[in-house]
Amino acid sequence: MAQAAGAPSAAERAYLRIRERILDGDLAPGAMLGEAGLAQELAVSRTPVRAALVRLQQEGWIAIYPQRGALVRGLSQRAVEELAEARAMLEITSARRAAPDARRRSAARLEEVLEAQRRTVRTRDLREHVTSLLAFHRCFVEAGGSDVLLELHARLADRHRFALSVEGEALLERGEETIREHAALAEAFTGGDLDLFEERLRAHVSEVGSPREGV
């Protein structure tokens, strides 16, 4: 049967499915992926799986070893440090660009996201908790009103999502601490104390490699 116009190809579907599983932490760093197993799981032939794996390797998510399979890559210490610094720079720049009315309008959205974080900690829903953490930090960039900064922040979002997801239950264990820090960030931002916001944000992401980093 011919593929419907506009429908994703088998290779595209395989790529998206494998990529989602990596970003959600279902395929953890160090996991070895085989073409045959993935093809059976995704109900496609090995050819689209092979194409999907090549694409994922080009993006840095896996490393392909001929005759052995594909290894899911983690983030190095240096990559974690650089990710935290880049995110902080974008969020601080955006916060300082934000007009007072934009900061005030952000208050309701920030509280909505904080409530989502409280709920997902209670229900132990890791996937939705990660989503709420990403949404919280995006609020500051959106308030800045720069499409370029928002695009740059979005490009980092997948790495951030991956870093959070692979922490698993540890992320939920410190959920209450994260929420307190986020509430303090929101208060400084919406209140217009941007020096305090910058200080708190840098402290929030500064302990690289510690349980708090990256949230």
C-alpha atoms as an extended CHARMM CRD file, in Angstrom:
* protein
*
       215  EXT
         1         1  MET       CA              0.0000000000        0.0000000000        0.0000000000  PROA      1               0.0000000000
         2         2  ALA       CA              1.3270000000        3.4390000000       -0.9360000000  PROA      2               0.0000000000
         3         3  GLN       CA              2.2440000000        5.7910000000        1.8710000000  PROA      3               0.0000000000
         4         4  ALA       CA             -0.3640000000        8.4770000000        2.4840000000  PROA      4               0.0000000000
         5         5  ALA       CA              0.6100000000       11.9650000000        1.3970000000  PROA      5               0.0000000000
         6         6  GLY       CA              2.2810000000       13.8010000000        4.2500000000  PROA      6               0.0000000000
         7         7  ALA       CA              2.5470000000       10.6860000000        6.4210000000  PROA      7               0.0000000000
         8         8  PRO       CA              5.9520000000       10.0950000000        8.0390000000  PROA      8               0.0000000000
         9         9  SER       CA              8.1020000000        7.3940000000        6.5090000000  PROA      9               0.0000000000
        10        10  ALA       CA              8.9930000000        4.2240000000        8.3870000000  PROA      10              0.0000000000
        11        11  ALA       CA             12.4790000000        5.6320000000        8.9800000000  PROA      11              0.0000000000
        12        12  GLU       CA             11.0290000000        8.8760000000       10.3460000000  PROA      12              0.0000000000
        13        13  ARG       CA              8.6660000000        6.9890000000       12.6590000000  PROA      13              0.0000000000
        14        14  ALA       CA             11.5110000000        4.7950000000       13.8920000000  PROA      14              0.0000000000
        15        15  TYR       CA             13.7220000000        7.8280000000       14.4550000000  PROA      15              0.0000000000
        16        16  LEU       CA             11.0630000000        9.7100000000       16.4120000000  PROA      16              0.0000000000
        17        17  ARG       CA             10.1480000000        6.7100000000       18.5560000000  PROA      17              0.0000000000
        18        18  ILE       CA             13.7340000000        5.7920000000       19.4630000000  PROA      18              0.0000000000
        19        19  ARG       CA             14.6210000000        9.4230000000       20.0960000000  PROA      19              0.0000000000
        20        20  GLU       CA             11.6340000000        9.8770000000       22.4190000000  PROA      20              0.0000000000
        21        21  ARG       CA             12.6210000000        6.8150000000       24.4040000000  PROA      21              0.0000000000
        22        22  ILE       CA             16.1520000000        8.1580000000       24.8000000000  PROA      22              0.0000000000
        23        23  LEU       CA             14.9690000000       11.6240000000       25.8680000000  PROA      23              0.0000000000
        24        24  ASP       CA             12.5220000000       10.1020000000       28.3600000000  PROA      24              0.0000000000
        25        25  GLY       CA             15.2470000000        7.9590000000       29.9060000000  PROA      25              0.0000000000
        26        26  ASP       CA             13.6130000000        4.6800000000       28.8490000000  PROA      26              0.0000000000
        27        27  LEU       CA             16.8050000000        3.8980000000       26.9410000000  PROA      27              0.0000000000
        28        28  ALA       CA             19.4270000000        4.9210000000       29.4660000000  PROA      28              0.0000000000
        29        29  PRO       CA             23.0500000000        5.8770000000       28.7800000000  PROA      29              0.0000000000
        30        30  GLY       CA             25.0600000000        2.7180000000       28.2900000000  PROA      30              0.0000000000
        31        31  ALA       CA             22.1600000000        0.7400000000       26.8310000000  PROA      31              0.0000000000
        32        32  MET       CA             23.0770000000       -1.2300000000       23.7180000000  PROA      32              0.0000000000
        33        33  LEU       CA             20.5100000000       -1.1550000000       20.9200000000  PROA      33              0.0000000000
        34        34  GLY       CA             20.2580000000       -3.8150000000       18.2140000000  PROA      34              0.0000000000
        35        35  GLU       CA             18.6640000000       -3.3500000000       14.8060000000  PROA      35              0.0000000000
        36        36  ALA       CA             16.7650000000       -6.6360000000       14.9550000000  PROA      36              0.0000000000
        37        37  GLY       CA             15.2790000000       -5.9950000000       18.3810000000  PROA      37              0.0000000000
        38        38  LEU       CA             14.2500000000       -2.4410000000       17.5170000000  PROA      38              0.0000000000
        39        39  ALA       CA             12.7440000000       -3.5530000000       14.2070000000  PROA      39              0.0000000000
        40        40  GLN       CA             10.6250000000       -6.1630000000       15.9660000000  PROA      40              0.0000000000
        41        41  GLU       CA              9.5760000000       -3.7420000000       18.6760000000  PROA      41              0.0000000000
        42        42  LEU       CA              8.6310000000       -1.0020000000       16.2080000000  PROA      42              0.0000000000
        43        43  ALA       CA              7.0530000000       -3.3990000000       13.6870000000  PROA      43              0.0000000000
        44        44  VAL       CA              9.2130000000       -2.2240000000       10.8010000000  PROA      44              0.0000000000
        45        45  SER       CA             12.0450000000       -3.7370000000        8.7800000000  PROA      45              0.0000000000
        46        46  ARG       CA             15.6810000000       -3.2860000000        9.7210000000  PROA      46              0.0000000000
        47        47  THR       CA             16.3020000000       -0.8030000000        6.8960000000  PROA      47              0.0000000000
        48        48  PRO       CA             14.3510000000        2.1200000000        8.4400000000  PROA      48              0.0000000000
        49        49  VAL       CA             15.7970000000        1.2980000000       11.8490000000  PROA      49              0.0000000000
        50        50  ARG       CA             19.2920000000        1.4730000000       10.3890000000  PROA      50              0.0000000000
        51        51  ALA       CA             18.5110000000        4.8680000000        8.8530000000  PROA      51              0.0000000000
        52        52  ALA       CA             17.0810000000        6.0920000000       12.1560000000  PROA      52              0.0000000000
        53        53  LEU       CA             20.1840000000        5.0110000000       14.0580000000  PROA      53              0.0000000000
        54        54  VAL       CA             22.4940000000        6.7810000000       11.6120000000  PROA      54              0.0000000000
        55        55  ARG       CA             20.4920000000        9.9780000000       12.1060000000  PROA      55              0.0000000000
        56        56  LEU       CA             20.5900000000        9.6270000000       15.8890000000  PROA      56              0.0000000000
        57        57  GLN       CA             24.3500000000        9.1190000000       15.7580000000  PROA      57              0.0000000000
        58        58  GLN       CA             24.7280000000       12.2900000000       13.6960000000  PROA      58              0.0000000000
        59        59  GLU       CA             22.8270000000       14.1610000000       16.4190000000  PROA      59              0.0000000000
        60        60  GLY       CA             25.0780000000       12.7350000000       19.1170000000  PROA      60              0.0000000000
        61        61  TRP       CA             22.5240000000       10.5890000000       20.9420000000  PROA      61              0.0000000000
        62        62  ILE       CA             24.1430000000        7.2250000000       20.1660000000  PROA      62              0.0000000000
        63        63  ALA       CA             27.3920000000        5.7040000000       18.9280000000  PROA      63              0.0000000000
        64        64  ILE       CA             27.1600000000        2.9240000000       16.3460000000  PROA      64              0.0000000000
        65        65  TYR       CA             29.5660000000       -0.0030000000       16.5880000000  PROA      65              0.0000000000
        66        66  PRO       CA             29.4880000000       -2.2370000000       13.4840000000  PROA      66              0.0000000000
        67        67  GLN       CA             28.4620000000       -5.8100000000       14.1920000000  PROA      67              0.0000000000
        68        68  ARG       CA             27.7110000000       -4.9280000000       17.8070000000  PROA      68              0.0000000000
        69        69  GLY       CA             24.8830000000       -2.4090000000       17.8450000000  PROA      69              0.0000000000
        70        70  ALA       CA             24.3870000000        1.1700000000       18.9550000000  PROA      70              0.0000000000
        71        71  LEU       CA             25.3000000000        2.5130000000       22.3870000000  PROA      71              0.0000000000
        72        72  VAL       CA             23.1740000000        5.2220000000       23.9900000000  PROA      72              0.0000000000
        73        73  ARG       CA             25.4980000000        8.0680000000       24.9470000000  PROA      73              0.0000000000
        74        74  GLY       CA             25.3490000000       10.0300000000       28.1790000000  PROA      74              0.0000000000
        75        75  LEU       CA             26.3730000000       13.6320000000       28.8000000000  PROA      75              0.0000000000
        76        76  SER       CA             29.9490000000       14.2390000000       29.8510000000  PROA      76              0.0000000000
        77        77  GLN       CA             30.7420000000       16.3750000000       32.8750000000  PROA      77              0.0000000000
        78        78  ARG       CA             31.8860000000       19.1380000000       30.5460000000  PROA      78              0.0000000000
        79        79  ALA       CA             28.6520000000       18.9300000000       28.5350000000  PROA      79              0.0000000000
        80        80  VAL       CA             26.5960000000       19.1770000000       31.7320000000  PROA      80              0.0000000000
        81        81  GLU       CA             28.5630000000       22.2440000000       32.8080000000  PROA      81              0.0000000000
        82        82  GLU       CA             28.2060000000       23.9300000000       29.4380000000  PROA      82              0.0000000000
        83        83  LEU       CA             24.4890000000       23.1450000000       29.2570000000  PROA      83              0.0000000000
        84        84  ALA       CA             23.8840000000       24.6930000000       32.6740000000  PROA      84              0.0000000000
        85        85  GLU       CA             25.8720000000       27.8190000000       31.8210000000  PROA      85              0.0000000000
        86        86  ALA       CA             24.2210000000       28.2970000000       28.4290000000  PROA      86              0.0000000000
        87        87  ARG       CA             20.7480000000       27.9450000000       29.9000000000  PROA      87              0.0000000000
        88        88  ALA       CA             21.5550000000       30.4030000000       32.6720000000  PROA      88              0.0000000000
        89        89  MET       CA             22.8780000000       32.9550000000       30.1820000000  PROA      89              0.0000000000
        90        90  LEU       CA             19.7670000000       32.7340000000       28.0020000000  PROA      90              0.0000000000
        91        91  GLU       CA             17.3530000000       32.9400000000       30.9260000000  PROA      91              0.0000000000
        92        92  ILE       CA             19.1500000000       35.8480000000       32.6000000000  PROA      92              0.0000000000
        93        93  THR       CA             19.3970000000       37.7870000000       29.3240000000  PROA      93              0.0000000000
        94        94  SER       CA             15.7180000000       37.1810000000       28.6270000000  PROA      94              0.0000000000
        95        95  ALA       CA             14.7020000000       38.1830000000       32.1540000000  PROA      95              0.0000000000
        96        96  ARG       CA             16.5430000000       41.4820000000       31.8150000000  PROA      96              0.0000000000
        97        97  ARG       CA             14.8940000000       42.1230000000       28.4420000000  PROA      97              0.0000000000
        98        98  ALA       CA             11.3990000000       41.4730000000       29.7720000000  PROA      98              0.0000000000
        99        99  ALA       CA              9.2100000000       44.5410000000       30.2110000000  PROA      99              0.0000000000
       100       100  PRO       CA              7.5920000000       45.0220000000       33.6410000000  PROA      100             0.0000000000
       101       101  ASP       CA              4.1350000000       44.1330000000       32.3190000000  PROA      101             0.0000000000
       102       102  ALA       CA              5.5310000000       40.9550000000       30.7080000000  PROA      102             0.0000000000
       103       103  ARG       CA              7.0230000000       39.9040000000       34.0330000000  PROA      103             0.0000000000
       104       104  ARG       CA              3.7340000000       40.5560000000       35.8010000000  PROA      104             0.0000000000
       105       105  ARG       CA              1.8160000000       38.5850000000       33.1770000000  PROA      105             0.0000000000
       106       106  SER       CA              4.1780000000       35.6660000000       33.7740000000  PROA      106             0.0000000000
       107       107  ALA       CA              3.1150000000       35.3470000000       37.4030000000  PROA      107             0.0000000000
       108       108  ALA       CA             -0.0200000000       33.2880000000       36.7280000000  PROA      108             0.0000000000
       109       109  ARG       CA              1.7670000000       30.9660000000       34.3050000000  PROA      109             0.0000000000
       110       110  LEU       CA              4.6760000000       30.4420000000       36.6940000000  PROA      110             0.0000000000
       111       111  GLU       CA              2.3010000000       29.5510000000       39.5200000000  PROA      111             0.0000000000
       112       112  GLU       CA              0.4440000000       27.1670000000       37.2170000000  PROA      112             0.0000000000
       113       113  VAL       CA              3.6750000000       25.3820000000       36.3860000000  PROA      113             0.0000000000
       114       114  LEU       CA              4.7270000000       25.2940000000       40.0440000000  PROA      114             0.0000000000
       115       115  GLU       CA              1.4170000000       23.6600000000       40.9110000000  PROA      115             0.0000000000
       116       116  ALA       CA              2.0650000000       21.0820000000       38.1790000000  PROA      116             0.0000000000
       117       117  GLN       CA              5.4240000000       20.3640000000       39.7910000000  PROA      117             0.0000000000
       118       118  ARG       CA              3.7950000000       19.8880000000       43.2000000000  PROA      118             0.0000000000
       119       119  ARG       CA              1.2420000000       17.5240000000       41.6920000000  PROA      119             0.0000000000
       120       120  THR       CA              3.7780000000       15.4420000000       39.7800000000  PROA      120             0.0000000000
       121       121  VAL       CA              5.9610000000       15.0860000000       42.8690000000  PROA      121             0.0000000000
       122       122  ARG       CA              2.9190000000       13.7990000000       44.7930000000  PROA      122             0.0000000000
       123       123  THR       CA              1.9140000000       11.3730000000       42.0410000000  PROA      123             0.0000000000
       124       124  ARG       CA              5.5360000000       10.3460000000       41.2700000000  PROA      124             0.0000000000
       125       125  ASP       CA              4.9800000000       11.0230000000       37.5800000000  PROA      125             0.0000000000
       126       126  LEU       CA              8.5410000000       11.4650000000       36.3530000000  PROA      126             0.0000000000
       127       127  ARG       CA              7.7290000000       12.1950000000       32.7200000000  PROA      127             0.0000000000
       128       128  GLU       CA              5.2230000000       14.9360000000       33.5350000000  PROA      128             0.0000000000
       129       129  HSD       CA              7.5200000000       16.2890000000       36.2320000000  PROA      129             0.0000000000
       130       130  VAL       CA             10.2960000000       16.7330000000       33.6860000000  PROA      130             0.0000000000
       131       131  THR       CA              7.8280000000       18.4690000000       31.3660000000  PROA      131             0.0000000000
       132       132  SER       CA              6.8700000000       20.9040000000       34.1240000000  PROA      132             0.0000000000
       133       133  LEU       CA             10.5100000000       21.6720000000       34.9420000000  PROA      133             0.0000000000
       134       134  LEU       CA             11.2420000000       22.5080000000       31.3200000000  PROA      134             0.0000000000
       135       135  ALA       CA              8.1110000000       24.6580000000       31.0830000000  PROA      135             0.0000000000
       136       136  PHE       CA              9.1140000000       26.6390000000       34.1700000000  PROA      136             0.0000000000
       137       137  HSD       CA             12.4630000000       27.7290000000       32.7540000000  PROA      137             0.0000000000
       138       138  ARG       CA             10.9410000000       28.4640000000       29.3480000000  PROA      138             0.0000000000
       139       139  CYS       CA              8.6720000000       31.0580000000       30.9740000000  PROA      139             0.0000000000
       140       140  PHE       CA             11.5850000000       33.4140000000       31.5950000000  PROA      140             0.0000000000
       141       141  VAL       CA             12.7410000000       33.2330000000       27.9840000000  PROA      141             0.0000000000
       142       142  GLU       CA              9.2300000000       33.7430000000       26.6350000000  PROA      142             0.0000000000
       143       143  ALA       CA              8.8460000000       36.8620000000       28.7600000000  PROA      143             0.0000000000
       144       144  GLY       CA             11.9280000000       38.3570000000       27.1050000000  PROA      144             0.0000000000
       145       145  GLY       CA             10.0850000000       38.5830000000       23.7960000000  PROA      145             0.0000000000
       146       146  SER       CA             13.0360000000       37.5150000000       21.6300000000  PROA      146             0.0000000000
       147       147  ASP       CA             12.3340000000       34.8540000000       19.0220000000  PROA      147             0.0000000000
       148       148  VAL       CA             16.0710000000       34.2600000000       18.6080000000  PROA      148             0.0000000000
       149       149  LEU       CA             16.6600000000       33.6320000000       22.3210000000  PROA      149             0.0000000000
       150       150  LEU       CA             13.5850000000       31.4130000000       22.4500000000  PROA      150             0.0000000000
       151       151  GLU       CA             14.8760000000       29.3790000000       19.5020000000  PROA      151             0.0000000000
       152       152  LEU       CA             18.2610000000       28.9770000000       21.1350000000  PROA      152             0.0000000000
       153       153  HSD       CA             16.6470000000       27.9020000000       24.3960000000  PROA      153             0.0000000000
       154       154  ALA       CA             14.4860000000       25.3890000000       22.5340000000  PROA      154             0.0000000000
       155       155  ARG       CA             17.5890000000       23.8640000000       20.9570000000  PROA      155             0.0000000000
       156       156  LEU       CA             18.9330000000       23.1580000000       24.4380000000  PROA      156             0.0000000000
       157       157  ALA       CA             15.6370000000       21.7610000000       25.6880000000  PROA      157             0.0000000000
       158       158  ASP       CA             16.2320000000       18.2120000000       24.4310000000  PROA      158             0.0000000000
       159       159  ARG       CA             19.6020000000       18.0090000000       26.1940000000  PROA      159             0.0000000000
       160       160  HSD       CA             18.0290000000       19.3880000000       29.3400000000  PROA      160             0.0000000000
       161       161  ARG       CA             15.1430000000       16.9200000000       29.0980000000  PROA      161             0.0000000000
       162       162  PHE       CA             17.5780000000       14.0430000000       28.6510000000  PROA      162             0.0000000000
       163       163  ALA       CA             19.7230000000       15.1510000000       31.6030000000  PROA      163             0.0000000000
       164       164  LEU       CA             16.6530000000       15.3520000000       33.8270000000  PROA      164             0.0000000000
       165       165  SER       CA             15.0710000000       12.0940000000       32.6720000000  PROA      165             0.0000000000
       166       166  VAL       CA             18.1340000000        9.9560000000       33.2810000000  PROA      166             0.0000000000
       167       167  GLU       CA             18.1620000000       11.0380000000       36.9260000000  PROA      167             0.0000000000
       168       168  GLY       CA             14.9740000000        9.0390000000       37.4360000000  PROA      168             0.0000000000
       169       169  GLU       CA             13.6160000000        8.7820000000       40.9540000000  PROA      169             0.0000000000
       170       170  ALA       CA             16.3690000000       10.9900000000       42.3600000000  PROA      170             0.0000000000
       171       171  LEU       CA             14.7570000000       13.9160000000       40.5530000000  PROA      171             0.0000000000
       172       172  LEU       CA             11.4550000000       13.2810000000       42.3440000000  PROA      172             0.0000000000
       173       173  GLU       CA             13.1750000000       12.7300000000       45.6840000000  PROA      173             0.0000000000
       174       174  ARG       CA             14.4150000000       16.2920000000       45.7080000000  PROA      174             0.0000000000
       175       175  GLY       CA             11.2570000000       17.6560000000       44.1470000000  PROA      175             0.0000000000
       176       176  GLU       CA             10.2230000000       19.7260000000       47.1720000000  PROA      176             0.0000000000
       177       177  GLU       CA             13.6240000000       21.4290000000       47.3030000000  PROA      177             0.0000000000
       178       178  THR       CA             13.4220000000       22.2160000000       43.6000000000  PROA      178             0.0000000000
       179       179  ILE       CA              9.9470000000       23.6810000000       44.0210000000  PROA      179             0.0000000000
       180       180  ARG       CA             11.1400000000       25.9660000000       46.8200000000  PROA      180             0.0000000000
       181       181  GLU       CA             13.9920000000       27.1980000000       44.6400000000  PROA      181             0.0000000000
       182       182  HSD       CA             11.6640000000       27.7110000000       41.7020000000  PROA      182             0.0000000000
       183       183  ALA       CA              9.2050000000       29.6540000000       43.8420000000  PROA      183             0.0000000000
       184       184  ALA       CA             12.0380000000       31.9430000000       44.9670000000  PROA      184             0.0000000000
       185       185  LEU       CA             13.0920000000       32.4670000000       41.3440000000  PROA      185             0.0000000000
       186       186  ALA       CA              9.5410000000       33.3180000000       40.3220000000  PROA      186             0.0000000000
       187       187  GLU       CA              9.1990000000       35.7720000000       43.1860000000  PROA      187             0.0000000000
       188       188  ALA       CA             12.3870000000       37.6500000000       42.2520000000  PROA      188             0.0000000000
       189       189  PHE       CA             11.4820000000       37.6980000000       38.5710000000  PROA      189             0.0000000000
       190       190  THR       CA              7.9030000000       38.8820000000       38.8390000000  PROA      190             0.0000000000
       191       191  GLY       CA              8.8920000000       41.3850000000       41.5410000000  PROA      191             0.0000000000
       192       192  GLY       CA             11.4790000000       42.9300000000       39.2210000000  PROA      192             0.0000000000
       193       193  ASP       CA             14.5210000000       42.2300000000       41.3940000000  PROA      193             0.0000000000
       194       194  LEU       CA             16.6210000000       40.9790000000       38.4970000000  PROA      194             0.0000000000
       195       195  ASP       CA             19.9310000000       41.0590000000       40.3580000000  PROA      195             0.0000000000
       196       196  LEU       CA             18.4290000000       38.7120000000       42.9450000000  PROA      196             0.0000000000
       197       197  PHE       CA             16.9180000000       36.6070000000       40.1510000000  PROA      197             0.0000000000
       198       198  GLU       CA             20.3390000000       36.2410000000       38.5190000000  PROA      198             0.0000000000
       199       199  GLU       CA             21.9700000000       35.3610000000       41.8400000000  PROA      199             0.0000000000
       200       200  ARG       CA             19.3490000000       32.7390000000       42.6030000000  PROA      200             0.0000000000
       201       201  LEU       CA             19.3850000000       31.2570000000       39.1180000000  PROA      201             0.0000000000
       202       202  ARG       CA             23.1590000000       30.9040000000       39.0450000000  PROA      202             0.0000000000
       203       203  ALA       CA             23.0860000000       29.2420000000       42.4570000000  PROA      203             0.0000000000
       204       204  HSD       CA             20.3040000000       26.9750000000       41.2210000000  PROA      204             0.0000000000
       205       205  VAL       CA             22.4250000000       25.5390000000       38.4120000000  PROA      205             0.0000000000
       206       206  SER       CA             25.9190000000       26.0610000000       39.7860000000  PROA      206             0.0000000000
       207       207  GLU       CA             26.5100000000       22.8080000000       41.6740000000  PROA      207             0.0000000000
       208       208  VAL       CA             27.4130000000       20.8830000000       38.5480000000  PROA      208             0.0000000000
       209       209  GLY       CA             27.2550000000       17.1620000000       39.0590000000  PROA      209             0.0000000000
       210       210  SER       CA             25.3450000000       17.5380000000       42.3190000000  PROA      210             0.0000000000
       211       211  PRO       CA             21.7410000000       16.3710000000       42.7080000000  PROA      211             0.0000000000
       212       212  ARG       CA             20.4980000000       19.9270000000       42.1570000000  PROA      212             0.0000000000
       213       213  GLU       CA             22.1980000000       20.6080000000       38.8420000000  PROA      213             0.0000000000
       214       214  GLY       CA             20.1120000000       21.1080000000       35.7670000000  PROA      214             0.0000000000
       215       215  VAL       CA             16.6280000000       21.4980000000       37.2710000000  PROA      215             0.0000000000
